[in-house]
Amino acid sequence: MKNLVMLALLIPLMFADVNESKTIDFEYMDLHIDSVVSDFKEKYDNYIKENYFNGEHKEDIIKKLNKYLNSTLKGKGEFITEYSLEVGIDPYLATAVMLQETGCYWTCSYLTRVCNNVGGNKGNPGCNGGSYRKFDTIEIGIKFAIDKLNSYYSKGLTTAKEIGPKYATDKTWYQKVNKYINKLKK
């Protein structure tokens, strides 16, 4: 980034005609340089915001997630990453919870394959008359699961250990989710 800033500083000088007896308006140049640098910084910050998460490029995250998503969730890494980042949660945590709840690390559970439920979520409409919720598409099921995790985030619960007691009755749930997170990040 330093090289780009230096280039932005040098550009006005390249266009200054120093062989003529004209004086260089340094105040104008300073304003122009500040404008160029400011514009560059804004564009650079937007690029980082849109394409990175915690210093990691989104494309790399998507590849890592897709490596471990099988069965019904195969190839859904981009959808999970994009929606997670859109609502402001960690895509690794969201995917790890889905893997823990669905078994899609191997073959997705019946609940996921038939009812598009990736979070073990209960509610109506029930899946085949049961207490677990049915979703019309896998994408709707993924969004619901991520939105549910986001509701914990909004309360300041941002780790599997903090979310676990609210999300699951299994006291070791968070440890299982964290194991998935560690696998996904490799």
C-alpha positions as CSV (number, residue, x, y, z in Angstrom):
1,M,0.0,0.0,0.0
2,K,2.9,2.4,0.7
3,N,4.1,2.0,-2.9
4,L,0.6,3.0,-4.1
5,V,0.6,6.1,-1.9
6,M,4.0,7.1,-3.1
7,L,2.8,6.7,-6.7
8,A,-0.2,8.9,-5.9
9,L,2.1,11.5,-4.5
10,L,4.4,11.4,-7.6
11,I,1.7,11.5,-10.3
12,P,1.1,15.3,-10.0
13,L,4.9,15.9,-10.2
14,M,5.1,13.9,-13.4
15,F,2.7,16.3,-15.0
16,A,4.3,19.5,-13.7
17,D,6.2,21.3,-16.4
18,V,9.4,22.2,-14.6
19,N,11.3,23.4,-17.7
20,E,9.0,26.4,-18.1
21,S,9.2,29.4,-15.9
22,K,5.8,28.7,-14.4
23,T,5.6,28.3,-10.7
24,I,4.2,25.2,-9.2
25,D,1.1,25.6,-7.1
26,F,2.0,23.3,-4.2
27,E,-1.2,24.1,-2.3
28,Y,-3.2,22.8,-5.3
29,M,-1.0,19.8,-5.5
30,D,-1.4,19.1,-1.8
31,L,-5.2,19.2,-2.2
32,H,-5.0,17.0,-5.3
33,I,-2.7,14.5,-3.6
34,D,-4.9,14.4,-0.5
35,S,-8.0,13.8,-2.7
36,V,-6.2,11.0,-4.7
37,V,-4.9,9.3,-1.5
38,S,-8.3,9.6,0.2
39,D,-10.1,8.2,-2.8
40,F,-7.7,5.3,-3.0
41,K,-7.9,4.6,0.7
42,E,-11.7,4.5,0.5
43,K,-11.7,2.1,-2.5
44,Y,-9.0,0.0,-0.8
45,D,-11.0,-0.2,2.5
46,N,-14.2,-1.1,0.6
47,Y,-12.3,-3.8,-1.2
48,I,-10.9,-5.3,2.0
49,K,-14.4,-5.0,3.7
50,E,-16.1,-6.8,0.8
51,N,-13.5,-9.4,0.1
52,Y,-11.8,-10.3,3.4
53,F,-12.8,-11.7,6.8
54,N,-10.3,-11.4,9.6
55,G,-7.5,-11.0,7.1
56,E,-8.4,-14.0,5.0
57,H,-9.7,-13.6,1.5
58,K,-13.3,-14.7,1.0
59,E,-12.4,-17.0,-1.9
60,D,-10.0,-18.9,0.4
61,I,-12.7,-19.3,3.1
62,I,-15.2,-20.6,0.5
63,K,-12.7,-23.2,-0.8
64,K,-12.0,-24.4,2.8
65,L,-15.7,-24.7,3.6
66,N,-16.5,-26.5,0.4
67,K,-13.8,-29.0,1.1
68,Y,-15.8,-30.3,4.1
69,L,-19.4,-29.8,2.9
70,N,-20.9,-33.0,1.5
71,S,-24.2,-34.4,0.5
72,T,-27.0,-31.8,0.6
73,L,-24.6,-29.0,1.5
74,K,-22.0,-29.8,-1.2
75,G,-20.9,-26.6,-2.9
76,K,-22.8,-24.3,-0.5
77,G,-19.6,-22.7,0.9
78,E,-20.1,-19.5,-1.1
79,F,-23.7,-19.1,-0.1
80,I,-22.8,-19.7,3.6
81,T,-19.9,-17.4,3.5
82,E,-21.7,-14.6,1.7
83,Y,-24.7,-14.7,3.9
84,S,-22.7,-15.0,7.1
85,L,-20.6,-12.0,6.3
86,E,-23.7,-10.1,5.1
87,V,-25.3,-10.4,8.6
88,G,-22.0,-10.1,10.4
89,I,-21.1,-13.5,11.8
90,D,-18.1,-15.8,11.4
91,P,-18.6,-18.2,8.4
92,Y,-16.5,-20.8,10.1
93,L,-18.7,-20.8,13.2
94,A,-21.9,-21.0,11.0
95,T,-20.5,-23.9,9.0
96,A,-19.2,-25.7,12.0
97,V,-22.6,-25.5,13.7
98,M,-24.3,-26.8,10.5
99,L,-21.8,-29.7,10.3
100,Q,-22.4,-30.6,13.9
101,E,-26.2,-30.4,13.5
102,T,-26.5,-32.2,10.2
103,G,-23.7,-34.7,9.8
104,C,-23.0,-33.2,6.4
105,Y,-19.3,-33.7,7.0
106,W,-20.1,-37.2,5.7
107,T,-23.8,-37.7,4.6
108,C,-26.4,-35.2,5.7
109,S,-29.1,-36.3,8.1
110,Y,-32.6,-37.2,7.0
111,L,-33.8,-33.9,8.5
112,T,-31.4,-32.0,6.3
113,R,-32.0,-34.1,3.1
114,V,-35.7,-34.1,3.3
115,C,-36.6,-31.0,5.2
116,N,-33.7,-28.6,4.4
117,N,-33.1,-28.1,8.2
118,V,-29.4,-27.5,8.8
119,G,-29.6,-26.2,12.3
120,G,-31.7,-28.8,14.2
121,N,-34.3,-26.1,14.5
122,K,-37.7,-26.9,15.9
123,G,-40.9,-25.1,14.9
124,N,-43.6,-24.9,12.3
125,P,-44.2,-26.1,9.7
126,G,-43.1,-29.4,11.1
127,C,-41.1,-31.8,9.0
128,N,-43.3,-34.8,8.3
129,G,-45.6,-33.9,11.2
130,G,-42.6,-33.8,13.7
131,S,-41.4,-31.0,15.9
132,Y,-38.4,-30.1,13.7
133,R,-39.0,-27.3,11.2
134,K,-39.2,-27.9,7.5
135,F,-37.9,-25.3,5.0
136,D,-38.8,-25.1,1.3
137,T,-35.2,-24.9,0.1
138,I,-31.8,-25.6,1.5
139,E,-30.9,-21.9,1.1
140,I,-33.9,-20.8,3.2
141,G,-32.8,-23.4,5.8
142,I,-29.2,-22.1,5.8
143,K,-30.4,-18.5,6.1
144,F,-32.6,-19.4,9.1
145,A,-29.7,-21.2,10.8
146,I,-27.4,-18.3,10.3
147,D,-30.1,-15.8,11.4
148,K,-30.5,-17.9,14.6
149,L,-26.8,-17.7,15.2
150,N,-26.9,-14.0,14.5
151,S,-29.5,-13.6,17.3
152,Y,-26.9,-14.9,19.7
153,Y,-24.3,-12.5,18.3
154,S,-26.6,-9.6,18.9
155,K,-26.6,-10.5,22.6
156,G,-22.8,-10.6,22.7
157,L,-22.5,-14.4,22.4
158,T,-20.0,-14.9,19.6
159,T,-18.2,-18.2,20.4
160,A,-19.4,-21.8,20.4
161,K,-18.7,-22.0,24.1
162,E,-20.9,-18.9,24.8
163,I,-23.7,-20.0,22.4
164,G,-23.7,-23.7,23.4
165,P,-25.8,-23.5,26.6
166,K,-28.5,-21.5,24.7
167,Y,-28.4,-23.6,21.5
168,A,-28.0,-27.2,22.7
169,T,-28.6,-29.5,25.7
170,D,-25.3,-31.4,25.1
171,K,-22.8,-29.9,27.4
172,T,-19.9,-30.9,25.0
173,W,-21.7,-29.3,22.0
174,Y,-19.3,-26.4,21.8
175,Q,-16.2,-28.6,21.9
176,K,-17.6,-30.6,18.9
177,V,-18.3,-27.3,17.1
178,N,-14.8,-26.0,17.8
179,K,-13.3,-29.2,16.4
180,Y,-15.1,-28.5,13.2
181,I,-13.9,-24.9,13.2
182,N,-10.3,-26.1,13.5
183,K,-10.8,-28.5,10.6
184,L,-12.4,-25.9,8.4
185,K,-9.7,-23.3,9.0
186,K,-6.9,-25.6,7.7
